[in-house]
Amino acid sequence: MPTSLRDEAAIAGIGQTGFSKNSGRSELQLAAEAIKAALDDAGLRPADVDGMTTFTLDSTDEIEVARALGCGDLTFFSRTPHGGGAATGIVHQAVLAVATGTAEVVVCYRALNGRSGQRYSQGVSGEIVTSDTIHWSWYMPFGLMTPASWVAMFSQRYMHETGARSQDFAQVAVSTRKHAVNNPAAFFHGRALTLEEHQASRMIVDPLRLFDCCQETDGGCACIVTTPERARDLRQPGALIRGIAQAAGADQESMTSFYRPDIARLPEMDRVAEKMYGIAGLGPGDVDAAILYDAFSPIVLWQLESFGFCKPGEAKDFVRDGALEVCGRLPCNTHGGQLSEAYIHGMNGVNEGVRLVRRTSVNQPARSDTVLVTSGVGVPTSAMLLGRLD
């Protein structure tokens, strides 16, 4: 039995549907299409699948997906909560299953009609009945009812403490859009964004402007996790999972940890980074490219600090002069991210991380042997390091 998750599993296949604002299909169908594409990518059959992981927010039961695809018996299934924090969290669950022999071929998926169906931008409503509504109820009278308003609160404090400006957030939005322009799968394919256009866009919740906010998307993504030994014999080059971790910080709330002594830092991301680097035996200097969860542009700056690419308060300086572009210091969100490709709760970022390791990204940097992939910010979260499977 392994005592560490270092190099104990690999991603052998990736798949996704088209991304749109009105899929015209059920979320079950989107999930089945994405998983079938991932299986085909790996050269596997539905009958090979013996495990499934997804989000607690996903509307599609694993057993329904298994029946729709023609899978057989499942020996493992699990769900991870906290929205985007689950993006690599569900991969973490799959790695645990594979490393312990609980399952050998585990599907990780997320499918949602995030524009034509339930829109997360609508925020807190009577349809949400969880323990989170207890602490949200303290903020709702003051207008803090949506993810944008919650992140805006943190962003204002971060700007006050570090001197960051809206123009620094624009550096993130503009760089990811440059990547989307070259990506035929991206919603903003072929549509560039300038810093001036970002600054002229309407305010959503101060300081977040329109282009600081991710999209709402219909679509599905999936990846296949298996043993490194099996991955070596499959159709595509495997992406070895060098290290992977989850964490919830002290005094954690979901999106609204406003009663912490300091709300300009991400202690849960700090813990994830520490654990993940420790498992992999690597550090920030070993990372060639990154997929940083970008539901809102400011959170990319916070993660640059949590994962050690710069010191606290210095991310505003790090992102200037094209640092996040393909030829920059840290190529970031080369698919266009959730800001400009699609919002599939970060699972499209997992797939792009694999493409970078395979060297098949449409915006392929010169070096991508080690790639960081992160998950949602402001919630219990997760991250992983991907490397080449030789």
N, C-alpha and C positions, 0 to 999 in steps of 0.2 A: 504494500500500500504506500503510495507516495506521501512524503511529508511536506512537499511543496508543490505548487501548481506550475512551476517553471517548466515550459516546454512539454507539458503533458497532453496538449490537445492542439488541433489545428483547424482552421476554417478551410473547407475543401470545395465549397460551392457557394455562389451568391446569385440572387435573382431578384427582380423587381418588375412591377407593372409600369405602364406609362403613368405619368403624374399629370393631374388635371384639376379643374375646379368643379367638375361634375362627371363622375366616372360612369354613371348610368348602370352600375353593377352593385351587387350586395357586397358587404365587407367580407363575407364568407368566400365569395368568388374571387375577390382581390387577394385574399390570403392564399387560396388554392393556386391561383395563377403565379404568384410570387414564389411559392414553395416549389411548384413544378419546375419553374425556370431555374431555381437554385439546384434542384436535383439533376436536371439536364446538364447544367454547367459542370457539375461534379462527375457526371457519368454514373449516377446512382438511380435506383428505382424506388418508387414509393414503398415497396415491400421491404426495402433495406432499413427504413426508418423505425427506430424503436424508442425514440424520445422526442418530446416537444416542449419548448418553453416560449412564453409570450408575456405580455403586460397584463396586469389586472384590469387595465382600462380597455383591453381588446374585447370586442363584442362577440368574437367567434370562438366557440368551445373547441378545445383540442380534438375531442372525439368526433366532432362534426367535420373538422378539417381532415382528420384521418380517414373518415368514411368517404368524403368527397374525392380524396386523392387515391384511395385504394390501398391504404397502409394496412398492415396486419396488427399484431399485438404491440402495445406500448408497455415498456417497463419503467418509464420515467416521464413525468410531466410536472411542470411547476409554472407559477406566475409571480412576477415581481411588481411591486407597487411603486408609487411615487412618480408617475408620468415619465418624462424624459430621463429621469434618473435610472430607469430600467434599461436603457438602450444597450449598454454593455453588461448590465446586471443579468439580463437573460442569457447572455453568452457565458457569464460567470457560472450560472447554474448548469449550463450545458457542459462546461469544462469540469465541474465537480462530478457530474454524472459519468463522463467519459473517463476521467482519471481514476475513479473508484470502480469501474467496471459495471456500474449500474445500467448504462446504455452504451451503445457503440456509435450510432448515427443519430444525432440530435438536431432537430430543426428548430431554429430560432426565428420567430416571425412577428410582424406587426402590420395590420391592415386597418385602414380607417377612411371613412368619407368625411374628412376633416373640414371640408368646405360645403359640400352639398348636404351633409348631415349635421351632427352636433359640432358646433364651432366653439373652440376653446376661448376665443376672444370674447364670447358672451359672458365669461366669468362665472361667478358664484350664482347659482339659481336654486330654485326649489327642488330641482331634479337631483342635486348632489346631497346625498345623505351619508356622511361619514363623520368620524370624530373630528376631522379637520374643521368642520363648520363651527365647532366650539370656539376655537381661537380666531377664525375668520370673522365671527360675529362681533368681535371687539373692534375690527377695522372697518367693517362695512358702513357704519354710520358716517365715516369720514371720507367715503367715496373710494376706498381701496377694495375694489370688487373684481378686478381682472388681473391676470398675470402681468400685463403691461404696467398697471398701477403699482403692483408689488415690487417689480424690478425697478421701476422709476424711483421708489423710495430708497432702495439700496444705492442706485446710481447717483442720486443727489448727494448722499453722504460720501460716496467714493470720490466724487468730484471735489467736494469741500476739503477732504483730507489730502488729496494728491495733486490738485490743480489740473486734473484732466478736464477737457473741454468737449463740446459736441463734435468739433472737428476731428478729435481723436477717435471718437466712435465712428465717424464717417470713414476713416482709414480702413476699418474692418469691413464696412458695407461695400465700399468701392472695390476693395481687393477681391472679395468673394464674387462680386458681380463680374469682374474681369474673367474669372474662371468660368462662370455660368455662360458667358457670351460664347465660349468655345464648346459648350457641352450640349449636344442635341437633346439630351434627356431633361434639361433644365427648363423651368417655366420661363426664365428670362434669357433663354438662348437668343443670341444676336442682339440683345438690347442692353447697351452700355449704360453706366451710371457715372456721373461726374461728382466731384466733391461739392460743386456749386449746386447741382440738382438735389443732392442730399440735404444741403443746408436750407434750400428753398422749399423742401417738402413740408407738408402740414404737420403740426405737433399732435401727437397722439396723447401722451401723458408726459409732461415736462420732466426730464429732458429728452424723452424718446420721440424722435420724429418717425414719419412713416417708414422710411427705409432702414430704421434701426430695428424694426419688428419683423419677425419671420412671417412666412406665408401661412395660409390655410390651404391644405392640399387633400385631394382624394388619391389614394394609392396604397400599395403594399410593398414590403421588402422582406426578404428572408435570407438566411445564411445556414450553412450546414457545418456542424462541428463534429469531428471524429478524432480518432487517434492519429498521431503523426505517422505511424506505420501504415495505416490504411490510406491516409491522405497521399502518401508517396506513390501509391499504385493507381490513383484516380486521374481523371481527364485533365484537370487544371493544376498548376503549381499551388501547393497549399501555403497558407499564411500561418506560420507558427505563432501560437499565443505564448509570448515570452513571459508575461506577467499580467495578472488581472486581479482587481480588488473592488470591494464595496465598502462604504462607510456612511454612518450617520453621526453628525457632530453632537456635542453636548448642547442641551437646551434647543434641540432641533424642532422646528415647525416646518410644515410643507409650504414653501415659498414665502413665509412671513416670519422669519426668526428675528423679529424686531426687538425683542427684549434682551438680546445678547449685549454684553458690554461694548462690543465692536461689531457694527454691521457692514463694514467696508472690507471684510475679509471672508473667506470661505473655509472655515475649519474642517468641514466634511471633505472638501476637495484636498485640503492639505493632508488629511489622514489617508485618503485614497492614494495620493501621489507617493507618500512615504511607504505605504504597504506595497504598492505596485512595483515601484523601483526596487524595493528590497527583495521581492520575489524574483524579479528578472535579473537582479545583479547588475543593473544598468542605472544611468542617471540622465539628467536633461541634456548633457553634452553628447549623448549617444543617439539622440532623436534626430532623424533627418527631416521629417515632415509630420504634420499634426492635423487631425480632424477634431476641432474644438467645438463643442456644442454651442450653437449660435442662435438660440431662440430670440435673443436680443443682442445687439452688437456690443454693449458694454461688458457682457459676461465673458466675452473672449479675452478682454484685458485682464479681468480677475483671474482667469485660468492660467494665463501666461505667468502670472506671479505664483499661483499655487503650485504649478508644476516646475517651477525653478528656472524658467527661461530668462527671468529678470527679477530684481529685488522688488519687494512691496512698494507700490507707488511709482514704479518705473515703466510700467507697461505702456503708458502714453508715449514715452520716448521710443520704446522698442518698436511700435507698430508704424512709425513714420518712415517715409521714403521707400515704400514698397516692400517692407520686411516680410509681409505675409504672402507675397506673390510667388510665382513659380521659381523665379530666380533670386528670391529674397533670402534672408537669414533663416527663416522657418516657413517654408511653403505650407499654407494652411487652408483647409476647406477647398481643395482643388476641384471639387465637383460643383461648387457654388454654394454649398451649405444650405441650411434651412432658410437663410435669408433670400437666396436666389435660385437654388435648384428646386427643393420641395421640403415640406415639413412632414416627415414620417416619424416623428418623435425620436429622431437621431439614428434610426436604423439605416437610412440611406447613407449616413456617414460611416457606419460599420462597413457597408459594401465598398465605399470609396477607399477606406483604409486597406482593404484586401486588394483592390485594383492597384493602389500605389505600390504595395509589396510585389505584386505580379508584374509591375511596370507596364500596365495597360490603361492608366488614366489618360483622359483626353488632355489633361494638363500635367503631363509627367515631368516632375523635377529631375535634375541630373542624378540625385541620390535619394533613395527611399528604402534603404535596407531595414530601418527601424522606424515604425510609424506609431504615434500616439493617437488613440481614439478615446474621447471622453463622452460623458453623459450629462444629463440635466443639472442645472445650477440652482441652488437655493432649496434643494430637496436632498434626502438621502440618495447617494449617487454612486457612480462606478466609473472605471476606466481600465484600459488595457494597452499593452504594447504588443504590436505585431512585428514579426520578423520573417525572413526568408526561410523556407523549409528546404534544406539542401539534401 
